[in-house]
């Protein structure tokens, strides 16, 4: 596993044009597989349009303490894109007026943004119904200054959503890096200790499962059962829900697919698993994604492909929910990742 | 025509067998789908049985399919290898148990 981002390595795939070209050429250009647009049109679902906005997802920066091999953000310690306090203030202004019921902070490791705690404190005052922070767990163990994060999250009634690719050490470390499994287990114990993830606790702790390889996730409920049993029996750890998320063929996961000669088979699998009923609930229909520099996107994946919203309003500084809601969602072949099988979103399956 | 007997791409074309015999093809795929549903055995257990049988019948398509299926279900490589050994043990046992026939025949023919 590389310990540097595609950007740092100056890999060709760090350019979004290169990724978009790959996703449109080859099997999709020669007609072997239908494009996502063609597939949507088959079931009269093109153009894809938003429904009511429910989730405001804010990416506070691409810096991370980990360099996971499947990361769609291409995050890592070498990424310097960090949301400024000024942009955070613009976000807060929007949070105060939005109709969305969920605020979802992500990164990178959002906790590495120097203004993260101030932002959480301010945002929690607004009283939004569900306030999610996507924490990678190991950050809690990474440095003394992060050790009190479980208490901090508790104080602000933050809903913690964390990644955990498997309940065994081998698979977890292969995807996320050496030692990640043990640190994640320690962090989960600390979250449990302050009440997170315990049965009937209001302190929500959910886990995210991404397959560690070129395959799709299986049934979310049965996976949750397996995760719960293994983590409880082996480590005494409890959590609430498991979200099974499909890896989308972009960024470092795309790099892996190409390098391991799995790209075409993976795209075949995604297209074959296309589920028309997952389309209507796909997350871009109820989410706006904000980047570290304030640009607006249909989802975090489009953000990483630099596909801004197709709207007159493109930046948080000019945010207007009514105008934004009246847009067509920007799509490409990576979107097949969210419509495969039971569908996939940052909140797990959708169908 | 490919110059090999097996082509990984043929697995995706499996449903095409119905084109030359629609009724039997449909009946087979319907049966196949039902077999692997959750039942008295879990779908996970059936996936491991399928993987073991895939090795015993030496079907490269089935091995590809059920290795991927196992990964998707979170089945570990240790579980998969144990399933393969279970299949292999039965297969070698089936060979070896014929040794009794050989022994009986040997004894019958020997003075």
Interface residues (C-beta under 8 A of the other chain):
Chain A: X166 X168 X171 X211 X213 X215 X216 X217 X218 X222 X223 X226 X227 X268 X272
Chain B: X12 X42 X43 X44 X68 X71 X72 X73 X74 X76
